[in-house]
């Protein structure tokens, strides 16, 4: 990786940290890996986020794992539900591992040959919080048998 790419990555990381500080949000810095860890309370489940800067690919990378796994008997329904949700999303996506039932939300933004500001970082956090909070309890309800796949799909189409 070039020195120029690393310099730009550190600059973008500084913008991310400045945005977090400006909002007075609690977070942990991992300066060596150009990452931050933070969390927010949703309407029902808490949400944990890692936002990192990928200097090699010149990306801002946000991930948030859901705090539960789909049970073995619900894994196929979880895959269908995740596909239905992703089809409706304008930005970001849920990643689903059918082998172990883990679900995570992922969002990226390239800063290659771009001017990046705090607004992008704010948007990524806001959008991720909104999206994860909107769907995490529905996926958990599907897993717990409190909602059928048909009910979840109908809810997704209505909302």
BAFIVO-313676 format. One record per residue: residue number from 1; residue in three letters; x, y negated, z of N, C-alpha, C in turn. Coordinates in steps of 0.001 Angstrom, whole numbers, plus 500000, padded with zeros to 6 digits. Each point is the difference from the previous one (the first is absolute). Example, Ala and Ser with C-alpha at 12.3 -4.5 7.8 and 13.67 -1.06 7.14 Angstrom:
REM BAFIVO-313676
{1,"ALA",{513190,505690,507800},{499110,498810,500000},{500900,498800,500000}}
{2,"SER",{499650,498950,499280},{500820,498810,500060},{499230,498910,500730}}
REM end
This chain:
REM BAFIVO-313676
{1,"UNK",{500858,501181,500000},{499142,498819,500000},{500899,498762,500000}}
{2,"UNK",{499572,499000,499263},{500808,498802,499869},{499872,499113,501240}}
{3,"UNK",{500995,499171,500166},{499988,499039,501107},{498845,499009,499842}}
{4,"UNK",{499689,499662,498748},{498905,499072,499714},{498645,500577,500447}}
{5,"UNK",{499785,501294,499733},{498751,500647,500423},{499873,500007,501525}}
{6,"UNK",{501113,500268,500677},{499961,500033,501464},{499764,498609,500568}}
{7,"UNK",{500584,498993,499395},{499784,498623,500453},{498528,499620,499857}}
{8,"UNK",{499393,500343,498860},{498586,499696,499774},{499119,500782,500980}}
{9,"UNK",{500342,501253,500259},{499233,500820,500944},{500028,499384,501399}}
{10,"UNK",{501142,499528,500420},{500109,499365,501317},{499199,498701,500050}}
{11,"UNK",{499970,499283,498896},{499198,498775,499928},{498506,500334,500145}}
{12,"UNK",{499548,501018,499296},{498592,500412,500076},{499673,500496,501404}}
{13,"UNK",{500921,500736,500614},{499809,500459,501381},{499859,498805,500947}}
{14,"UNK",{500801,498969,499790},{499896,498787,500809},{498638,499337,499859}}
{15,"UNK",{499451,499997,498794},{498665,499434,499766},{498953,500812,500745}}
{16,"UNK",{500131,501323,499969},{499076,500873,500731},{500043,499696,501499}}
{17,"UNK",{501177,499921,500566},{500139,499722,501438},{499480,498608,500353}}
{18,"UNK",{500244,499018,499137},{499496,498648,500231},{498479,499988,500018}}
{19,"UNK",{499379,500750,499088},{498542,500077,499966},{499481,500630,501288}}
{20,"UNK",{500638,501050,500455},{499577,500657,501245},{500137,499028,501173}}
{21,"UNK",{501125,499281,500056},{500227,499030,501085},{498994,498849,499940}}
{22,"UNK",{499708,499515,498804},{499056,498896,499815},{498615,500368,500531}}
{23,"UNK",{499609,501264,499828},{498707,500476,500483},{500023,500434,501467}}
{24,"UNK",{501176,499908,500623},{500182,500461,501382},{499587,501457,500171}}
{25,"UNK",{500305,500826,499012},{499682,501427,500059},{501167,500750,500621}}
{26,"UNK",{499672,500978,500800},{501025,500849,500606},{500491,501006,498967}}
{27,"UNK",{501301,500174,499958},{500579,500982,499087},{501407,500332,500455}}
{28,"UNK",{500479,501126,499519},{501368,500418,500275},{500799,499890,498708}}
{29,"UNK",{501180,499442,500107},{500880,499876,498841},{500939,501198,499916}}
{30,"UNK",{500238,500437,498793},{501047,500968,499694},{500825,499355,498893}}
{31,"UNK",{500881,499093,500418},{500748,499200,499029},{500914,500844,499126}}
{32,"UNK",{500529,501071,500555},{500897,500860,499229},{499280,500602,498788}}
{33,"UNK",{498728,500360,500187},{499216,500597,498930},{499020,499020,499351}}
{34,"UNK",{500128,498722,500333},{499137,498942,499466},{498525,500379,500147}}
{35,"UNK",{499616,500371,501226},{498632,500439,500262},{499474,499365,501280}}
{36,"UNK",{498679,499934,500080},{499331,499596,501229},{498911,501017,500302}}
{37,"UNK",{499684,500121,501272},{498925,500876,500467},{499030,499146,500801}}
{38,"UNK",{498722,500159,499706},{498998,499209,500696},{498706,500790,500068}}
{39,"UNK",{499076,499517,500777},{498711,500667,500111},{498894,498997,500253}}
{40,"UNK",{498793,500416,499678},{498826,499154,500176},{498856,500859,500503}}
{41,"UNK",{499080,499378,500706},{498792,500686,500449},{498919,499795,498961}}
{42,"UNK",{499426,501092,499555},{498894,499923,499059},{498685,500012,500745}}
{43,"UNK",{498918,500120,499259},{498677,500071,500618},{499831,501277,500807}}
{44,"UNK",{500734,501046,499632},{499821,501277,500667},{501306,500713,500319}}
{45,"UNK",{500950,500020,499094},{501276,500677,500205},{501137,498988,499908}}
{46,"UNK",{501063,500250,500732},{501167,499128,499880},{500749,500357,498714}}
{47,"UNK",{500748,499038,499499},{500720,500169,498741},{501461,499632,500217}}
{48,"UNK",{500886,500849,499530},{501431,499764,500077},{500541,499809,498583}}
{49,"UNK",{500886,499031,499843},{500549,499693,498688},{501518,499934,500043}}
{50,"UNK",{500593,500454,498917},{501421,499784,499747},{500071,499231,498691}}
{51,"UNK",{500692,498874,500025},{500229,499229,498783},{501512,499957,499809}}
{52,"UNK",{500444,500449,498847},{501438,500048,499745},{500308,499401,498637}}
{53,"UNK",{501245,499627,499844},{500486,499439,498750},{500900,501047,499359}}
{54,"UNK",{499641,500414,498804},{500778,500984,499249},{500887,499217,499031}}
{55,"UNK",{501251,499799,500406},{500911,499170,499210},{500300,500616,498639}}
{56,"UNK",{500125,501313,499948},{500341,500665,498739},{498896,499818,498954}}
{57,"UNK",{498746,500219,500400},{498874,499879,499073},{499370,498607,500016}}
{58,"UNK",{500468,499126,500888},{499542,498620,500136},{498498,499942,500279}}
{59,"UNK",{499602,500721,501060},{498601,500087,500402},{499810,499643,501456}}
{60,"UNK",{498847,499413,500306},{499504,499929,501361},{499094,501219,500120}}
{61,"UNK",{500221,500809,501021},{499329,501295,500122},{499308,500064,501357}}
{62,"UNK",{498683,500130,500003},{499208,500072,501235},{499380,501393,500085}}
{63,"UNK",{500107,500627,501170},{499354,501300,500225},{499316,499991,501363}}
{64,"UNK",{498899,500748,500069},{499260,500142,501250},{499404,501400,500046}}
{65,"UNK",{500508,500824,500897},{499461,501343,500151},{498761,499976,500879}}
{66,"UNK",{498975,500771,499620},{498806,500084,500834},{500316,500885,501209}}
{67,"UNK",{499364,499712,501147},{500371,500675,501258},{499355,501380,500185}}
{68,"UNK",{499667,500668,498925},{499436,501346,500071},{500352,500733,498712}}
{69,"UNK",{499850,501315,500032},{500180,500832,498813},{498680,500669,499687}}
{70,"UNK",{499738,500194,498723},{498817,500744,499593},{500214,501463,500388}}
{71,"UNK",{498994,500595,500596},{500091,501409,500389},{500043,500868,498741}}
{72,"UNK",{500505,501211,500139},{500137,500884,498840},{498695,500198,499252}}
{73,"UNK",{498909,500165,500734},{498715,500249,499348},{499444,498751,499303}}
{74,"UNK",{500562,498828,500253},{499517,498755,499385},{500978,499431,498970}}
{75,"UNK",{501059,500722,499690},{501046,499440,499135},{499548,499736,498572}}
{76,"UNK",{499189,500879,499448},{499519,499755,498630},{499060,498800,500006}}
{77,"UNK",{499111,499918,500990},{499109,498839,500101},{500814,498726,500216}}
{78,"UNK",{501067,500089,500779},{500870,498846,500216},{500657,499530,498713}}
{79,"UNK",{500367,500944,499148},{500605,499645,498709},{498984,499285,499108}}
{80,"UNK",{498787,500523,499950},{498956,499366,499186},{499685,498610,500539}}
{81,"UNK",{499851,499894,501318},{499689,498704,500625},{501103,498982,499712}}
{82,"UNK",{501246,500414,500106},{501122,499100,499743},{499992,499522,498553}}
{83,"UNK",{499709,500899,499068},{499904,499604,498582},{498866,499007,499781}}
{84,"UNK",{498860,500244,500622},{498852,499094,499860},{500339,498616,500546}}
{85,"UNK",{500650,499961,501143},{500388,498715,500601},{500983,499275,499080}}
{86,"UNK",{501039,500704,499553},{501019,499371,499156},{499421,499428,498719}}
{87,"UNK",{498977,500649,499468},{499369,499517,498777},{499380,498618,500202}}
{88,"UNK",{499578,499698,501219},{499341,498733,500303},{500973,498883,500394}}
{89,"UNK",{501240,500344,500310},{500948,499001,500518},{500592,499140,498891}}
{90,"UNK",{500127,498712,500296},{500632,499076,499063},{501508,499964,500192}}
{91,"UNK",{500460,500269,501222},{501426,499917,500302},{500346,501025,501068}}
{92,"UNK",{501105,500677,499836},{500416,501024,500941},{499292,501313,499720}}
{93,"UNK",{500405,501042,500729},{499370,501302,499837},{500231,500848,501239}}
{94,"UNK",{499129,500964,500176},{500185,500981,501057},{500722,501197,499395}}
{95,"UNK",{501037,500439,500686},{500730,501200,499610},{499507,501140,500869}}
{96,"UNK",{499781,501148,499396},{499443,501142,500719},{500868,501221,499765}}
{97,"UNK",{500395,500657,501071},{500777,501228,499904},{499069,501159,500306}}
{98,"UNK",{499595,500711,498969},{499049,501094,500166},{500612,501162,500785}}
{99,"UNK",{501320,500082,500066},{500658,501093,500718},{499919,499846,501514}}
{100,"UNK",{500122,498755,500495},{499956,499818,501456},{498869,499088,500478}}
{101,"UNK",{499247,499424,499071},{498839,499190,500362},{500300,498567,500404}}
{102,"UNK",{501233,499556,499818},{500324,498621,500367},{499512,499033,498930}}
{103,"UNK",{499593,498819,500467},{499534,498943,499107},{500723,498714,500392}}
{104,"UNK",{500454,499275,499011},{500640,498723,500259},{499608,498991,498935}}
{105,"UNK",{500034,498751,500365},{499731,498929,499041},{501333,499434,499557}}
{106,"UNK",{500100,499694,498704},{501244,499478,499440},{499695,498824,499088}}
{107,"UNK",{500834,498985,500088},{499880,498842,499129},{501412,499509,499692}}
{108,"UNK",{500235,499651,498749},{501312,499476,499613},{499822,498716,499193}}
{109,"UNK",{501055,499215,499987},{500026,498818,499160},{501444,499768,499557}}
{110,"UNK",{500176,499826,498718},{501330,499762,499464},{500385,498526,500161}}
{111,"UNK",{501247,499783,500354},{500497,498623,500034},{501081,499784,498942}}
{112,"UNK",{500156,500956,499117},{500986,499896,498925},{499706,498760,499148}}
{113,"UNK",{500993,499140,499860},{499897,498768,499216},{498768,499174,500374}}
{114,"UNK",{499697,499961,501289},{498813,499286,500486},{500354,499079,501147}}
{115,"UNK",{499153,499020,500200},{500074,499154,501175},{499006,500558,501013}}
{116,"UNK",{500484,500354,501159},{499163,500620,501030},{499839,499011,501145}}
{117,"UNK",{498781,499889,500498},{499739,499122,501129},{499299,500746,501116}}
{118,"UNK",{499780,499296,501085},{499305,500594,501139},{498589,500434,499631}}
{119,"UNK",{499417,499344,499008},{498633,500324,499600},{499880,501441,499518}}
{120,"UNK",{501005,500495,499276},{499971,501387,499540},{500028,500947,501198}}
{121,"UNK",{500885,499714,500945},{500114,500861,501192},{498694,499972,500795}}
{122,"UNK",{499421,498825,500130},{498726,499853,500711},{498914,500802,499290}}
{123,"UNK",{499947,499883,498680},{499011,500734,499217},{500158,501506,500206}}
{124,"UNK",{501216,500492,499939},{500214,501441,500135},{499507,500506,501354}}
{125,"UNK",{500331,499287,501067},{499557,500416,501344},{498479,499890,500102}}
{126,"UNK",{499442,498878,499563},{498547,499802,500082},{499248,501063,499190}}
{127,"UNK",{500422,500228,498783},{499344,500970,499133},{500107,501409,500590}}
{128,"UNK",{501175,500342,500491},{500193,501334,500587},{499142,500172,501250}}
{129,"UNK",{499958,498991,500857},{499168,500087,501210},{498533,500187,499625}}
{130,"UNK",{499520,499199,499069},{498610,500092,499580},{499697,501392,499436}}
{131,"UNK",{500854,500478,499114},{499758,501267,499320},{500087,501180,500955}}
{132,"UNK",{501047,500049,500801},{500155,501113,500948},{498855,499997,501001}}
{133,"UNK",{499653,498828,500515},{498915,499907,500983},{498659,500401,499394}}
{134,"UNK",{499789,499683,498728},{498736,500318,499349},{499802,501512,499850}}
{135,"UNK",{501066,500726,499719},{499861,501412,499653},{500491,500996,501056}}
{136,"UNK",{500854,499594,500940},{500580,500984,500909},{498956,500726,500840}}
{137,"UNK",{499001,499274,500496},{498978,500647,500832},{499087,500897,499165}}
{138,"UNK",{499802,499665,498733},{499161,500834,499131},{500705,501321,499705}}
{139,"UNK",{501305,499935,499736},{500757,501221,499770},{500055,500857,501269}}
{140,"UNK",{500129,499341,501149},{499994,500747,501261},{498633,500642,500239}}
{141,"UNK",{498917,499289,499686},{498652,500552,500152},{499803,501208,499078}}
{142,"UNK",{500532,499945,498800},{499946,501146,499092},{500736,501181,500622}}
{143,"UNK",{501170,499746,500522},{500803,501046,500624},{499292,500614,501207}}
{144,"UNK",{499344,499160,500796},{499341,500460,501225},{498609,500585,499755}}
{145,"UNK",{499536,499982,498755},{498684,500544,499693},{498853,499060,500344}}
{146,"UNK",{500315,498727,500263},{498966,499011,500322},{499431,499351,498738}}
{147,"UNK",{500630,500281,498865},{499559,499462,498717},{500310,501059,498946}}
{148,"UNK",{499080,500220,499083},{500262,500950,498913},{500741,499281,498875}}
{149,"UNK",{500576,500794,499108},{500671,499416,498841},{499005,499202,499162}}
{150,"UNK",{498803,500513,499819},{498970,499282,499243},{499649,498670,500636}}
{151,"UNK",{499875,499982,501324},{499705,498746,500706},{501137,499010,499847}}
{152,"UNK",{501233,500497,500082},{501155,499117,499860},{500070,499423,498594}}
{153,"UNK",{499799,500816,498992},{500038,499520,498618},{498906,498964,499766}}
{154,"UNK",{498800,500257,500522},{498906,499028,499860},{500357,498690,500693}}
{155,"UNK",{500586,500075,501189},{500412,498790,500738},{501051,499225,499203}}
{156,"UNK",{500970,500718,499427},{501044,499350,499200},{499378,499245,498831}}
{157,"UNK",{499074,500613,499314},{499360,499363,498838},{499170,498775,500387}}
{158,"UNK",{499421,500028,501208},{499175,498872,500475},{500831,498846,500524}}
{159,"UNK",{501194,500287,500476},{500827,498978,500644},{501169,499659,499105}}
REM end
